[in-house]
């Protein structure tokens, strides 16, 4: 469903999803994930991200699935963390 939401929601002919639509989808699809509120806060207040490409979108899912809520197993060199520094 998560992957489908990206493809379904982006504008026809575009390869990326605008950040506002992405935030709305994150809230809808992952609202019960403990990472979601902080991720949305980051995207709305501290990030210069304007769009999500498919790799970034899928990295968010991996990040929220793999990294513990206390970030104790966070690895900044991991492939799924790259989107946070854009």
Secondary structure, DSSP 8 states (H G I E B T S, - for coil): -HHHHHHHHS-TT-SEEEHHHHHHHHHHHHTTSTTHHHHHHIIIII----EEEHHHHHHHHHHHHHS-TT-TT--TTSGGGGGGG-
